[in-house]
Every structure is written in structure tokens, then in C-alpha cells.
Amino acid sequence: MSDNAVKTPGGRHSVEERIGVLEELLRERYSCRAFRPEPVPRPTIERILTAAQRTASWCNSQPWQIVIASGAAKERFRAAIYAEASSGAPEDGDFSFPREYRGVYLERRRESGFQLYNTLGIIRGDKAAYAKQALENYNFFGAPHVAIIHSDEALGIYGAIDCGAYVGNFLLAAQALGLGTIPQAALARQSGLIRRHFGLGDDRRVVCGISFGFPDRDHKINSYRTSRASIPDTATFVDE
């Protein structure tokens, strides 16, 4: 076998072919905010879960647990969490949200937000429109399915980190199967409601949600793409 080929169960593939597929999926993936209404077939969802289950985790603990709501169950959950989020009730997330965005992190957040608002024709500074759009998180942006990812309390932040890796692989597997996804930390702001609604134990900690389904490629909200930092902006090489 040549140095630039890798033997896999499906045959021999060049390194360039393998990394090329991954790079393509990463370039194509985006946070989908408009979905078609038809549900995703259960075998397709199970294939995503099977792929994501290969995620690396500390001591192979595989701390992620997933609740996937669809159909009438999704609608009941949507109505409950939207009512809670829009009522002004105190948030009760299990993990601390960022205390503050500063410097380049604030710049990137603003750039992403303004891309969204400009695409929707929302005037800069229109806080009421910003808030209304933010609440669409709790409508799951019209997705036919929503997944809730939760971890064991005793595993702390490292259980949540492992869940984050799982989320990334879930998104890529869904992308490979032609689906749209959006990971949503916003849903975790209502962790208490989520535990009550789905009967989760008090030892479970809600990490985030993922709304997913077939993307509405014609909707303008799915037309923009966020930028990415360069390697010199994020990586430091220490050779000596």
C-alpha cells in the first residue's frame, strides 16, 4: 500500500480523498434557521446517532444522553419551552454562560449577529426585533425534530466537554446525510423545565439542544455564512 493511501473496510482510499470529504462537510455546514416540515426517517436519525456514538470521551465514559422529540411530542415541548422563555421567568441553566465577550470574541459575535439581522432586514439597534428573533430558538426554527443533550452531574465540566465533541460529530453526520442542524445553547437556559418535561433525574445536566431536519434552502435566513479565523489567529507553534 502506498504512503498516501489508507486501507478501510470499504477498500483503499487516498489520504486526500478522506481529508477532502471531511473538509467539504466542514465548509458546507452552517447553523440552519429554516427547515422544511417533513420529518426525517427514523433510520436516518439512527445512522446519525450511530456515527456520533464513535466520539472520543474521557476514559470512554460516553457521558452523553439524548432525548429526541418529534411530531406531537416535539410540539408539546415547543409550546412549553417557548411559553417559559417568553414569560420573563428567571433562567436556570446548569452551566454558567459567558460572563462577557471581549476583544476579538466580541467582534466575531457582532459580525455573526449583524449578518443574521441584515439578512432578515432587521435595523441595527432594534432591540425588540433582536429579542423576537432570539425567541425563535424556542420554536426550534420550525425544525421537525429537536434533540436535548444531557450529561451526568458528577462528571462536571469534562462531561460537558465530551458532549460538545459529540454534538460536533452529530452535526457532521447530519450534514453528510443532507440534513440541516443548529446547535442551541439557548435551550439550556431552561434546564429545569427540560428536566421536568422529560422526566430527567436531578443528577442530569442539560448541555444544549440541536434542532434538525431537512433545510429550507430557499429561505433567505439560510443564505449567509459566518467567517472563520486564520491559523495564525488561533494556533501557536513551539518548535525549540
C-alpha positions as CSV (number, residue, x, y, z in Angstrom):
1,M,0.0,0.0,0.0
2,S,1.4,3.4,-0.9
3,D,2.1,6.0,1.8
4,N,-0.7,8.2,0.6
5,A,-3.4,5.5,0.8
6,V,-5.3,4.2,3.8
7,K,-6.9,0.7,3.9
8,T,-10.5,0.9,5.2
9,P,-13.3,-1.8,5.4
10,G,-14.7,-0.3,2.2
11,G,-11.4,-0.6,0.3
12,R,-8.4,1.6,-0.3
13,H,-8.8,5.4,-0.2
14,S,-6.2,8.1,-0.7
15,V,-5.5,10.4,2.2
16,E,-6.5,13.3,0.0
17,E,-9.9,11.7,-0.6
18,R,-10.5,11.2,3.1
19,I,-9.5,14.6,4.3
20,G,-11.2,16.1,1.3
21,V,-14.6,14.7,2.3
22,L,-14.1,16.0,5.9
23,E,-13.1,19.4,4.7
24,E,-16.1,19.6,2.4
25,L,-18.5,18.7,5.2
26,L,-16.9,21.3,7.4
27,R,-17.1,24.0,4.7
28,E,-20.7,23.2,3.9
29,R,-22.1,23.0,7.5
30,Y,-23.9,26.1,8.8
31,S,-26.4,26.8,11.5
32,C,-29.8,26.2,9.8
33,R,-32.6,28.5,10.9
34,A,-35.4,27.5,8.5
35,F,-36.5,23.9,7.9
36,R,-38.9,22.0,5.7
37,P,-41.7,20.5,7.7
38,E,-41.4,16.8,6.6
39,P,-39.8,14.5,9.3
40,V,-36.5,12.7,8.9
41,P,-37.0,8.9,8.6
42,R,-36.0,7.1,11.8
43,P,-33.3,5.0,10.1
44,T,-31.6,8.2,9.0
45,I,-31.7,9.6,12.6
46,E,-30.3,6.3,13.9
47,R,-27.5,6.4,11.4
48,I,-26.5,9.9,12.7
49,L,-26.6,8.6,16.3
50,T,-24.5,5.5,15.3
51,A,-21.9,7.7,13.8
52,A,-21.8,10.2,16.6
53,Q,-21.5,7.4,19.2
54,R,-17.9,6.9,18.0
55,T,-17.0,10.3,19.6
56,A,-13.9,10.2,21.8
57,S,-14.6,10.8,25.5
58,W,-12.5,10.8,28.7
59,C,-12.0,7.2,29.9
60,N,-14.5,6.2,27.3
61,S,-17.3,7.4,29.7
62,Q,-19.5,8.4,26.8
63,P,-21.5,10.7,29.1
64,W,-24.0,12.0,26.5
65,Q,-27.6,11.0,26.7
66,I,-30.0,12.3,24.1
67,V,-33.7,12.9,24.1
68,I,-35.2,13.4,20.6
69,A,-38.7,14.9,20.4
70,S,-40.6,14.6,17.1
71,G,-44.2,15.0,16.0
72,A,-46.8,15.8,18.7
73,A,-44.2,15.3,21.4
74,K,-42.0,18.0,19.9
75,E,-44.9,20.4,19.6
76,R,-45.8,19.9,23.3
77,F,-42.2,20.6,24.2
78,R,-42.0,23.6,21.9
79,A,-45.2,25.2,23.4
80,A,-43.9,24.6,26.9
81,I,-40.4,26.0,26.5
82,Y,-41.5,28.9,24.3
83,A,-44.0,29.9,27.0
84,E,-41.4,29.7,29.7
85,A,-38.7,31.6,27.7
86,S,-41.1,34.4,26.6
87,S,-42.7,34.8,30.0
88,G,-39.7,36.6,31.6
89,A,-39.2,33.8,34.1
90,P,-35.7,33.5,35.6
91,E,-33.3,31.4,33.6
92,D,-31.9,28.3,35.3
93,G,-29.1,26.9,33.1
94,D,-26.9,24.2,34.6
95,F,-23.7,25.6,33.3
96,S,-22.5,29.2,33.5
97,F,-22.9,31.2,30.3
98,P,-20.1,33.5,29.2
99,R,-19.7,36.4,31.7
100,E,-18.7,38.7,28.9
101,Y,-17.5,38.8,25.3
102,R,-14.4,41.0,24.9
103,G,-11.9,41.9,22.2
104,V,-11.9,39.6,19.1
105,Y,-14.6,37.4,20.7
106,L,-17.0,40.4,20.8
107,E,-16.1,41.3,17.3
108,R,-16.9,37.8,16.0
109,R,-20.1,37.8,17.9
110,R,-21.2,41.1,16.5
111,E,-20.2,40.1,12.9
112,S,-22.3,37.0,13.2
113,G,-25.3,38.7,14.7
114,F,-25.3,41.6,12.2
115,Q,-25.1,39.0,9.3
116,L,-28.2,37.4,10.6
117,Y,-30.1,40.7,11.2
118,N,-29.1,42.2,7.9
119,T,-30.3,39.1,6.1
120,L,-33.6,39.4,7.8
121,G,-33.8,43.2,7.2
122,I,-33.7,44.0,10.9
123,I,-32.4,47.5,11.5
124,R,-29.3,47.8,13.6
125,G,-30.2,48.7,17.2
126,D,-33.8,47.4,17.0
127,K,-33.7,45.5,20.4
128,A,-37.3,44.4,20.2
129,A,-36.7,42.7,16.8
130,Y,-33.5,41.2,18.2
131,A,-35.4,39.7,21.1
132,K,-38.2,38.4,18.9
133,Q,-35.6,36.7,16.7
134,A,-33.8,35.2,19.7
135,L,-37.1,33.6,20.8
136,E,-37.2,31.6,17.6
137,N,-34.7,29.4,19.3
138,Y,-37.7,28.1,21.3
139,N,-39.7,27.4,18.2
140,F,-36.7,25.3,17.1
141,F,-36.7,27.5,13.9
142,G,-39.5,25.3,12.5
143,A,-37.5,22.1,12.6
144,P,-39.4,18.8,12.8
145,H,-37.0,17.4,15.4
146,V,-35.2,18.6,18.5
147,A,-32.5,16.8,20.4
148,I,-31.6,17.6,24.0
149,I,-28.1,16.5,25.1
150,H,-27.5,16.0,28.8
151,S,-24.7,14.6,30.9
152,D,-24.2,13.3,34.4
153,E,-23.7,15.9,37.2
154,A,-20.8,14.0,38.8
155,L,-18.7,14.3,35.6
156,G,-18.8,18.1,35.8
157,I,-17.4,20.3,33.0
158,Y,-15.5,17.5,31.4
159,G,-18.7,15.5,30.8
160,A,-20.0,18.6,29.1
161,I,-16.8,18.9,27.0
162,D,-17.3,15.3,25.8
163,C,-20.9,16.2,25.0
164,G,-19.6,19.1,22.9
165,A,-17.4,16.7,20.9
166,Y,-20.5,14.5,20.4
167,V,-22.5,17.5,19.2
168,G,-19.8,18.3,16.6
169,N,-19.9,14.8,15.2
170,F,-23.7,14.7,15.2
171,L,-23.7,17.9,13.1
172,L,-21.2,16.5,10.6
173,A,-23.0,13.2,10.3
174,A,-26.3,15.0,9.7
175,Q,-24.6,17.2,7.1
176,A,-23.3,14.1,5.3
177,L,-26.9,12.8,5.1
178,G,-28.2,16.1,3.6
179,L,-29.8,17.5,6.8
180,G,-29.7,20.9,8.4
181,T,-28.8,21.4,12.0
182,I,-28.4,24.2,14.6
183,P,-26.8,23.6,18.0
184,Q,-28.6,25.7,20.6
185,A,-27.1,26.7,23.9
186,A,-30.2,28.9,24.3
187,L,-32.4,25.8,25.1
188,A,-30.1,25.0,28.1
189,R,-31.2,28.3,29.7
190,Q,-34.4,26.4,30.6
191,S,-32.7,23.3,32.1
192,G,-35.2,23.0,35.0
193,L,-38.2,22.9,32.6
194,I,-36.4,20.4,30.4
195,R,-35.8,18.1,33.3
196,R,-39.4,18.3,34.4
197,H,-40.9,18.0,30.9
198,F,-38.9,14.9,30.0
199,G,-38.7,13.3,33.5
200,L,-34.9,13.5,33.7
201,G,-33.3,12.8,37.1
202,D,-31.9,15.6,39.3
203,D,-28.4,14.3,38.5
204,R,-28.7,15.1,34.8
205,R,-27.2,18.4,33.5
206,V,-28.5,19.9,30.2
207,V,-25.7,20.9,27.9
208,C,-27.6,22.1,24.8
209,G,-30.1,21.3,22.2
210,I,-29.9,20.5,18.5
211,S,-32.8,21.3,16.1
212,F,-32.6,19.4,12.9
213,G,-34.4,18.3,9.8
214,F,-34.3,18.9,6.0
215,P,-33.1,22.5,5.4
216,D,-35.2,25.1,3.6
217,R,-32.5,26.1,1.1
218,D,-34.7,28.8,-0.5
219,H,-35.2,30.7,2.8
220,K,-33.1,33.9,2.9
221,I,-32.1,33.2,6.5
222,N,-30.0,30.3,5.3
223,S,-28.2,32.3,2.7
224,Y,-25.3,33.7,4.6
225,R,-22.2,32.1,6.1
226,T,-20.0,33.1,9.0
227,S,-16.3,33.7,8.7
228,R,-13.5,31.7,10.3
229,A,-10.3,32.9,11.9
230,S,-7.0,32.1,10.3
231,I,-4.5,29.6,11.6
232,P,-2.1,32.4,12.9
233,D,-5.0,33.9,14.8
234,T,-5.6,30.7,16.7
235,A,-2.5,28.5,16.7
236,T,0.9,28.9,18.3
237,F,3.7,26.6,17.1
238,V,6.6,25.9,19.6
239,D,9.4,24.1,17.9
240,E,12.5,24.8,20.1
